[in-house]
Amino acid sequence: MFSAFPVLRQALQIAGGIYLLYLAFQLWRTGSLNAESEIAGVGRLAALRMGLLTNFTNPKSALFFGSVFSTCFSDNSDSGLRVAAVGLVFVNAWAWYSLVAYLFSRERVRSAYLSRRRSVGKAAGALLGSIGLRFLQLTLHEVQR
């Protein structure tokens, strides 16, 4: 589709670059906020339910994996391979978020992160901002040709 409509691809690249700049700004700004606010404690089951609902209802994940799978698998791909790919993504996500939840449930890890939160937010914002600017630069250079 992008081969047939290069303007659509370029428009999506520009939108993606602008979105990365927006995220970079949010990270940079959030890194400056006071991290001393108390986080209300929730039970383990409630935390698991909130985490699952947050991830399962995230449209960005569905769009990302939908686009990856649609380009990787043809219409005549084996259904077992498709099921295995979806299962692998599910297990990988479950393992990653479980590790992050476990680590951040430890007081030592949480306090180490909170003490460095400002610099981590600023560094992540600078990185995302540079990627967003590069997307825009490359796309605008392509459009001008």
Beta strands, then each sheet from edge to edge (+ up, - down):
end
